[in-house]
Amino acid sequence: MPRGINLARACFVVALLVFLFLPENLTAADPVQPVEPVAEAEGTGNVLTWIAVGDTSLAVFRIEWSPDGMGRWSAFGTVAASADTLHDVQYRVQDKNPSTSSYYRVVAVRHDGSETPSHVVSVIREDTARTLRVSYDRESGVARLELDLETGGSLRLTVRNDSGQTVRTRSLIAVRGRSAIDTSLGQEAAGTYHFEVVLPDERVVSTDLTVEP
């Protein structure tokens, strides 16, 4: 075969390969559509649900939580993504210890590491973080304080008697959600006590307890 024909064929093959691998001719993976989660209160917890078509390119759905729905997001959990491309798949995640204000989003994570976040959904409960509940066990002499926290962090507890004197102070770390604090008043603790707790966001909640003789 003449050398000119071989050279022409070689040039044709090279030109074809260059054309096929031009960026505009490469086939990119279809973009992942954001899921549309729904969040609602269910009993003492929150439930997050969404429906998505199975996608073999997806690895997991990462559920993220925020106290304000703005920039502070933290991973709440992950759910493996279904590879069933023929049927819709319903996903359900429960938050058993929700805050007063809970914002969620679902991030679809591909095997290649790319991510597609959903829109933000929220569940706003009654502001119980501003209400401090206290009970007293006479047999043990222990007062128990209960409150719900929007964010975890350090708490500062101060207990004063009816004369205004500080009788107990305590610092501790509490987690997001419902927290309980036990503090001993003693078995001979008759009188009125003022409990004050400084929350992680520097808000102050307080209540009084009267212990009968």
Backbone torsions as a table, in degrees:
resi	resn	phi	psi	omega
1	MET	NA	133.4	-178.0
2	PRO	-56.6	144.1	-179.5
3	ARG	-60.2	-33.0	-179.0
4	GLY	-64.1	-36.0	179.4
5	ILE	-69.4	-43.0	178.3
6	ASN	-60.6	-41.9	179.8
7	LEU	-64.1	-39.7	179.8
8	ALA	-65.1	-40.8	178.9
9	ARG	-65.5	-41.3	179.2
10	ALA	-62.8	-41.9	178.2
11	CYS	-64.0	-37.9	179.1
12	PHE	-63.6	-44.1	-180.0
13	VAL	-62.8	-43.8	179.5
14	VAL	-62.1	-44.1	-179.7
15	ALA	-63.3	-39.2	179.4
16	LEU	-64.7	-43.2	178.6
17	LEU	-63.5	-41.5	178.5
18	VAL	-61.3	-41.9	-179.5
19	PHE	-64.5	-44.0	-177.1
20	LEU	-65.1	-30.8	-175.3
21	PHE	-101.6	14.3	169.7
22	LEU	-64.5	144.0	-176.9
23	PRO	-52.9	-38.5	-176.2
24	GLU	-74.2	-13.6	-179.5
25	ASN	-101.8	-6.1	177.1
26	LEU	-74.7	141.2	-179.7
27	THR	-89.1	112.9	179.2
28	ALA	-91.0	153.6	177.8
29	ALA	-64.7	141.9	178.2
30	ASP	-60.9	140.0	179.2
31	PRO	-64.9	144.6	178.2
32	VAL	-77.0	127.5	177.9
33	GLN	-78.0	134.5	178.6
34	PRO	-60.7	140.1	175.5
35	VAL	-75.8	165.1	-179.2
36	GLU	-119.6	85.8	-177.1
37	PRO	-73.1	156.4	174.1
38	VAL	-124.5	129.4	179.5
39	ALA	-117.7	136.9	178.7
40	GLU	-153.1	155.5	176.9
41	ALA	-76.6	140.6	177.5
42	GLU	-142.5	104.5	-175.0
43	GLY	64.7	-129.6	179.3
44	THR	-90.4	-0.4	-179.1
45	GLY	-118.7	-178.0	174.1
46	ASN	-117.2	148.8	179.3
47	VAL	-124.5	133.8	179.2
48	LEU	-116.9	124.3	-179.7
49	THR	-130.0	153.3	173.5
50	TRP	-160.5	160.2	179.7
51	ILE	-120.8	136.1	179.8
52	ALA	-146.4	145.4	173.5
53	VAL	-75.4	138.6	178.9
54	GLY	-56.8	144.2	-176.5
55	ASP	-143.5	118.7	-178.2
56	THR	-68.0	-15.8	-180.0
57	SER	-84.4	-12.8	-178.0
58	LEU	-88.6	140.7	177.3
59	ALA	-97.9	-57.5	-176.7
60	VAL	-146.1	164.5	164.5
61	PHE	-106.9	125.7	177.6
62	ARG	-102.0	124.7	180.0
63	ILE	-95.2	128.7	-178.1
64	GLU	-119.7	147.8	-177.8
65	TRP	-123.0	147.1	176.9
66	SER	-144.2	145.2	177.4
67	PRO	-77.4	-16.1	-176.0
68	ASP	-135.1	-4.2	179.3
69	GLY	74.1	12.2	-177.3
70	MET	-104.3	-108.9	-172.9
71	GLY	-98.9	-15.6	-174.7
72	ARG	-93.7	93.7	-179.8
73	TRP	-112.7	139.0	175.9
74	SER	-132.1	145.3	-179.0
75	ALA	-67.1	129.9	-179.7
76	PHE	-100.6	-27.1	-179.4
77	GLY	168.5	173.3	177.5
78	THR	-132.8	151.9	176.6
79	VAL	-130.9	131.0	178.5
80	ALA	-64.1	135.4	-179.8
81	ALA	-81.1	138.3	179.0
82	SER	-75.3	144.2	177.1
83	ALA	-99.7	7.8	179.3
84	ASP	-76.2	104.6	-176.1
85	THR	-87.2	0.5	-176.7
86	LEU	-98.3	-18.0	-173.9
87	HIS	-133.4	152.9	171.3
88	ASP	-73.2	141.4	-179.9
89	VAL	-117.5	130.4	178.7
90	GLN	-99.3	132.0	-179.9
91	TYR	-112.9	148.5	-178.2
92	ARG	-145.8	127.8	178.7
93	VAL	-131.2	137.3	-178.4
94	GLN	-112.4	136.3	171.4
95	ASP	-103.3	105.4	-173.0
96	LYS	-80.1	-18.9	-180.0
97	ASN	-128.9	68.7	-176.0
98	PRO	-74.4	157.7	174.0
99	SER	-86.4	175.0	176.1
100	THR	-59.2	-44.0	176.4
101	SER	-120.1	117.3	-178.4
102	SER	-125.0	125.8	177.3
103	TYR	-115.5	137.5	-176.5
104	TYR	-131.3	155.5	167.1
105	ARG	-148.9	155.6	-179.2
106	VAL	-115.1	123.8	-177.6
107	VAL	-106.7	118.6	175.7
108	ALA	-81.2	122.5	-176.2
109	VAL	-113.4	122.5	179.2
110	ARG	-83.3	164.9	177.1
111	HIS	-62.4	-27.3	-179.7
112	ASP	-84.1	1.8	177.5
113	GLY	94.2	-9.7	178.8
114	SER	-71.6	152.1	-173.0
115	GLU	-131.8	146.2	175.5
116	THR	-132.3	107.5	-179.6
117	PRO	-81.1	152.2	175.4
118	SER	-85.5	177.4	170.4
119	HIS	-71.6	167.1	-175.8
120	VAL	-91.9	134.8	174.9
121	VAL	-122.9	161.0	-174.5
122	SER	-146.3	158.9	170.1
123	VAL	-131.2	118.7	-179.5
124	ILE	-109.1	116.6	179.7
125	ARG	-100.8	172.5	176.5
126	GLU	-58.1	140.6	-174.1
127	ASP	-73.7	74.4	-179.7
128	THR	-77.5	-11.0	179.7
129	ALA	-67.7	-18.8	177.9
130	ARG	-90.0	-1.1	-179.8
131	THR	-115.2	119.6	179.2
132	LEU	-100.7	124.1	179.7
133	ARG	-104.3	136.8	-177.8
134	VAL	-135.9	140.6	176.2
135	SER	-135.0	161.8	-175.7
136	TYR	-133.2	130.8	176.0
137	ASP	-102.3	109.2	-174.0
138	ARG	-64.8	-36.2	-176.2
139	GLU	-64.5	-40.4	-179.5
140	SER	-95.2	-17.4	-177.2
141	GLY	74.5	22.5	-176.1
142	VAL	-107.9	131.6	173.1
143	ALA	-97.6	134.6	178.3
144	ARG	-112.9	125.6	176.5
145	LEU	-105.6	139.0	178.8
146	GLU	-130.2	138.7	176.4
147	LEU	-158.9	159.7	176.8
148	ASP	-104.3	134.6	-176.4
149	LEU	-111.8	135.7	176.9
150	GLU	-73.3	-33.0	177.8
151	THR	-139.9	149.5	174.7
152	GLY	-75.4	166.2	179.3
153	GLY	151.9	-164.5	-176.2
154	SER	-86.5	140.3	175.9
155	LEU	-118.7	148.6	175.7
156	ARG	-124.8	118.6	-178.2
157	LEU	-106.2	132.6	174.0
158	THR	-128.8	131.3	178.1
159	VAL	-118.6	126.6	178.4
160	ARG	-121.0	148.1	176.8
161	ASN	-85.8	-178.4	-175.3
162	ASP	-69.8	-6.7	175.0
163	SER	-94.8	-0.2	179.7
164	GLY	87.2	1.9	179.9
165	GLN	-80.7	140.2	177.7
166	THR	-77.4	122.5	-178.6
167	VAL	-109.9	-20.1	177.5
168	ARG	-148.3	140.3	169.2
169	THR	-136.0	147.9	-178.5
170	ARG	-159.3	139.0	173.5
171	SER	-118.0	141.1	-179.7
172	LEU	-156.1	165.5	176.9
173	ILE	-104.3	128.5	-180.0
174	ALA	-120.1	153.7	179.1
175	VAL	-94.9	163.7	176.2
176	ARG	-62.3	142.2	-179.3
177	GLY	105.8	-151.2	-176.2
178	ARG	-81.3	131.3	-179.5
179	SER	-129.1	151.0	177.6
180	ALA	-129.0	139.5	179.8
181	ILE	-125.8	124.3	176.9
182	ASP	-104.6	134.4	176.9
183	THR	-143.1	137.0	-175.3
184	SER	-84.0	130.7	173.3
185	LEU	-106.5	-9.8	-176.3
186	GLY	88.8	157.0	-177.1
187	GLN	-77.7	-18.7	176.9
188	GLU	-106.5	61.0	-169.5
189	ALA	-110.5	30.4	-178.4
190	ALA	-59.0	137.8	179.4
191	GLY	139.1	-176.3	179.5
192	THR	-108.8	135.4	-177.2
193	TYR	-124.3	142.5	178.1
194	HIS	-109.6	120.6	-179.8
195	PHE	-104.2	130.9	179.9
196	GLU	-132.4	127.9	179.9
197	VAL	-122.7	126.2	173.6
198	VAL	-91.9	119.2	-176.1
199	LEU	-79.9	168.2	179.8
200	PRO	-57.2	-29.7	179.7
201	ASP	-91.7	14.0	176.9
202	GLU	75.0	4.2	170.1
203	ARG	-69.0	155.9	-179.3
204	VAL	-120.7	129.8	174.0
205	VAL	-119.7	147.3	-176.3
206	SER	-150.2	159.7	176.3
207	THR	-160.0	167.1	179.2
208	ASP	-116.2	152.5	177.2
209	LEU	-134.7	128.6	176.2
210	THR	-109.1	122.5	178.4
211	VAL	-104.0	118.6	-179.7
212	GLU	-74.6	150.6	179.5
213	PRO	-63.0	NA	NA
